[in-house]
Amino acid sequence: MNSFETNAARAAAMPGGAPATRVARIIRQLIGLQVILSRAFDRLLPYAFRIDGAKDFKQRIVPSHLRAGLVIYDIGAGARPCVDADTKRRLGLTVVGLDIDKEEFAKAPPGLYDRAIVSDIAVCQEGHVADLVVCKSTLEHVHDTEAALATMARLLKPGGTLLVFAPSRNALYARLNLLLSERLKRRLLSVFMPHQADHLGFPARYDHCTPRDFRRFASRQGLEIIELRPYYISSYFSVAFPIYVLWRAWTIAFWVMAREHAAETFVLIARKPQRPENADQRKRVTTIFEETTSVVSR
């Protein structure tokens, strides 16, 4: 049972109260029913279109890269670090958090961060300190994605790994997010997705948040791209089943035309070489990559 269905079940079990409370309960039940129908519809689609990128990143990708004694920089996690206290203790991890909002660190589990850095990722000056850099659902909020990725590349020790999960600017919900006012978005989230409103309500910019741009930026930093994995599902439209069906049809049609560039979200896994290329070599490789991408785009 997903979080929407859980909330719907809780709402159904609530005792009656004031008229306003009963109306709110009915609305939650109706929304929960829409989500259940949307999830049922998804079972008709190929498995690749049903993998939740955020869950896959947190439950499979990040754990698969954990090793004993690693120094991990968790970018933008704040209140929701990438590892739990038991995992940190069991593997003897050092976890450094970096977030622009000091108040987010106050919400984190006590003692989980060995150090908390309050800074914009794009201007952090540390370098060559991390075995693993993890960044989940953060880069869509920054003003300069390329500068942020450059900082994360610099944080890595030679041989270190970068794991990034991000929503795509190409996704329909991202385009709508850019059009709607912040006030309206917060009201919609509080009505349709109240359990996620506190961490989905940050202003989003989606600056160059596309698979193509991430490949380009990683190459410019001399990183070896291990995998760029696209995902083709999100929960935004599941609260209205008819709209959800239309959106899923669009997603599949977009995928036929654009493949990974039709992704709703995606994950970048990259590694810093043990012997980084010099600047001339990196510039030459990046130029070839960009020329090839330009030809393919045409």
C-alpha positions in Angstrom: 0.0 0.0 0.0 1.5 3.4 -1.0 1.3 6.6 1.1 -1.8 7.9 -0.7 -3.7 4.7 -0.1 -2.6 4.6 3.5 -3.9 8.2 4.0 -7.2 7.2 2.4 -7.5 4.2 4.7 -6.8 6.4 7.7 -9.4 9.0 6.5 -12.0 6.3 6.2 -11.4 5.2 9.7 -11.8 8.7 11.2 -15.0 9.3 13.2 -17.4 11.9 12.0 -17.1 15.4 13.4 -18.0 18.9 12.4 -19.3 19.3 8.8 -16.0 20.8 7.6 -14.1 17.8 9.0 -16.5 15.4 7.3 -16.1 17.2 4.0 -12.3 17.1 4.3 -12.5 13.4 5.0 -14.7 12.8 2.0 -12.3 14.7 -0.2 -9.3 12.7 1.1 -11.2 9.5 0.4 -12.0 10.6 -3.2 -8.4 11.5 -3.8 -7.3 8.2 -2.3 -9.7 6.4 -4.7 -8.2 8.3 -7.7 -4.7 7.2 -6.7 -5.8 3.6 -6.3 -7.3 3.6 -9.8 -4.2 5.2 -11.2 -2.0 2.6 -9.6 -4.3 -0.1 -11.0 -4.0 1.3 -14.4 -0.2 1.4 -14.2 -0.2 -2.4 -13.8 -1.2 -2.6 -17.5 2.0 -0.8 -18.6 5.5 -2.3 -19.1 7.6 -2.7 -16.0 10.1 0.0 -17.1 7.3 2.6 -17.0 6.3 1.6 -13.4 9.7 2.0 -11.6 9.6 4.8 -9.1 12.9 6.6 -9.5 13.0 8.2 -6.0 12.4 4.8 -4.3 14.9 3.0 -6.6 17.5 5.6 -5.8 17.0 5.4 -2.0 16.3 1.7 -1.6 18.6 0.2 -4.3 21.2 2.5 -5.8 22.5 4.3 -2.7 22.7 1.1 -0.6 24.6 -0.7 -3.4 27.4 1.9 -3.3 27.9 1.9 0.5 31.1 0.4 1.8 32.7 0.3 5.3 34.5 3.5 6.3 33.3 5.8 3.5 33.3 9.5 3.8 29.9 10.6 2.4 28.8 14.1 1.5 25.0 14.3 1.4 24.0 17.3 -0.7 20.7 19.0 0.1 19.4 16.2 2.3 18.9 18.3 5.4 16.2 16.6 7.4 16.3 13.5 5.2 19.8 12.1 5.1 20.7 9.4 2.6 21.6 6.8 5.3 20.0 5.9 8.6 21.7 5.8 11.9 21.9 2.0 12.1 23.6 1.8 8.6 26.0 4.6 9.6 27.0 2.8 12.8 27.2 -0.6 11.2 29.5 0.5 8.4 31.4 3.1 10.3 30.5 5.9 7.9 31.4 9.5 8.1 28.4 11.6 6.9 28.7 15.3 6.1 25.6 17.2 5.2 25.5 20.2 3.0 22.3 22.3 2.8 21.4 25.9 2.2 18.8 25.9 5.0 20.1 25.6 8.5 16.6 24.8 9.8 16.5 21.6 7.8 19.5 20.2 9.7 17.6 20.8 13.0 14.9 18.3 11.7 17.5 15.6 11.0 18.0 12.5 13.3 20.3 13.6 16.2 23.9 12.7 15.7 23.5 11.4 12.2 25.6 14.1 10.6 29.2 14.3 11.7 29.4 17.8 10.2 26.7 20.1 8.9 27.7 22.7 6.3 25.2 25.5 5.7 26.0 26.7 2.2 24.8 27.0 -1.4 26.3 23.9 -3.2 27.3 26.1 -6.1 29.8 28.1 -4.0 31.2 25.5 -1.6 35.0 25.5 -1.8 35.9 22.2 -0.3 37.6 19.6 -2.5 38.9 16.1 -2.7 37.3 15.0 0.5 34.5 12.5 -0.3 34.5 8.9 -1.3 30.8 9.2 -2.2 28.7 12.3 -3.0 24.9 11.8 -2.9 22.3 14.3 -4.1 18.6 13.6 -4.2 15.9 15.9 -5.4 18.0 19.0 -4.9 19.4 20.3 -8.2 16.0 21.3 -9.5 16.1 24.0 -6.9 19.5 25.6 -7.6 20.1 28.6 -9.8 23.2 27.1 -11.5 23.1 23.4 -12.0 26.4 23.2 -13.9 28.2 25.0 -11.0 26.6 22.7 -8.5 27.7 19.6 -10.4 31.2 21.1 -10.7 31.3 21.5 -6.9 30.2 17.9 -6.4 32.9 16.7 -8.8 35.5 18.7 -6.9 34.4 17.2 -3.6 35.2 13.7 -4.8 38.5 12.1 -4.1 40.1 10.3 -7.2 38.1 7.1 -7.6 35.1 8.6 -5.8 31.5 8.1 -6.9 28.7 10.6 -7.6 25.1 9.6 -7.2 22.4 12.2 -8.3 18.7 11.8 -8.5 16.8 14.7 -10.2 13.4 15.4 -11.8 13.6 16.3 -15.5 12.8 19.7 -16.8 11.2 17.9 -19.8 8.5 16.4 -17.7 5.0 17.9 -18.0 4.7 18.5 -14.2 8.0 20.4 -14.3 6.7 22.7 -17.1 3.5 23.3 -15.1 5.6 23.9 -12.0 7.5 26.7 -13.8 4.2 28.4 -14.9 2.3 28.3 -11.6 2.8 30.8 -8.8 4.5 29.6 -5.6 1.3 30.5 -3.6 -0.9 28.4 -5.9 1.5 25.5 -5.9 1.6 25.4 -2.1 -2.2 25.4 -1.9 -2.5 22.6 -4.4 0.1 20.5 -2.6 -1.7 21.1 0.8 -5.0 19.9 -0.7 -3.9 17.0 -2.9 -0.6 15.9 -1.4 -0.6 17.1 2.2 1.9 14.4 3.5 4.5 15.7 1.0 3.8 19.4 1.0 6.6 20.2 3.5 9.4 18.8 1.2 7.8 19.3 -2.2 7.0 23.0 -1.7 10.5 24.5 -2.2 10.7 26.8 -5.3 11.9 24.8 -8.3 13.9 26.2 -11.3 14.9 23.0 -13.2 18.0 24.8 -14.6 19.4 22.4 -17.2 17.8 19.5 -15.4 17.8 17.1 -18.3 19.6 13.9 -19.1 21.4 15.5 -22.0 22.7 18.4 -20.0 23.8 16.2 -17.1 25.8 14.1 -19.5 27.4 17.2 -20.9 28.2 18.7 -17.5 29.7 15.5 -16.2 31.9 15.2 -19.2 33.1 18.8 -18.7 34.2 17.9 -15.2 36.2 14.8 -16.4 33.8 12.4 -14.7 33.3 8.9 -16.1 29.5 8.3 -16.6 28.8 4.8 -15.3 25.0 5.0 -15.9 22.3 7.5 -16.6 19.0 5.8 -15.8 15.7 7.4 -16.8 12.4 6.8 -15.0 9.0 7.4 -16.6 6.6 7.7 -13.6 5.7 10.3 -11.0 2.7 10.8 -8.7 1.6 14.3 -9.5 -1.3 13.5 -11.7 -2.5 10.3 -9.9 -4.9 12.4 -7.8 -7.2 12.7 -10.9 -7.6 9.4 -12.7 -8.9 10.7 -16.1 -6.0 13.2 -16.3 -3.6 10.5 -15.2 -4.6 8.2 -18.1 -4.1 11.0 -20.6 -0.7 11.9 -19.0 0.4 8.3 -19.2 -0.5 8.2 -22.9 1.5 11.3 -23.4 4.5 9.9 -21.5 4.6 6.8 -23.8 4.2 8.8 -26.9 7.0 11.2 -25.8 9.2 8.2 -25.0 8.7 6.8 -28.6 9.9 10.2 -30.0 12.6 11.1 -27.5 13.6 8.0 -25.4 15.5 9.0 -22.3 14.8 12.6 -22.8 11.1 11.9 -22.1 12.0 10.8 -18.5 10.1 12.2 -15.6 13.1 11.7 -13.3 16.6 10.3 -13.8 19.7 9.1 -12.0 23.3 9.9 -12.8 26.0 7.6 -11.6 29.5 8.9 -12.3 33.0 8.3 -11.1 36.1 10.5 -10.8 39.0 8.8 -12.5 42.0 7.8 -10.4 44.2 9.9 -12.7 42.1 12.9 -13.8 42.6 14.1 -17.4 44.4 17.4 -17.9 42.4 20.4 -18.9 43.3 20.1 -22.6 42.3 16.5 -22.8 39.0 17.2 -21.0 38.2 20.1 -23.3 38.9 18.0 -26.4 36.7 15.2 -25.2 33.9 17.6 -24.2 34.0 19.3 -27.6 33.7 16.0 -29.4 30.8 14.9 -27.1 28.9 18.2 -27.7 29.4 18.1 -31.5 28.1 14.5 -31.5 25.1 15.5 -29.4 24.4 18.4 -31.8 24.4 16.1 -34.8 22.2 13.5 -33.1 19.7 16.3 -32.1 19.3 17.3 -35.7 
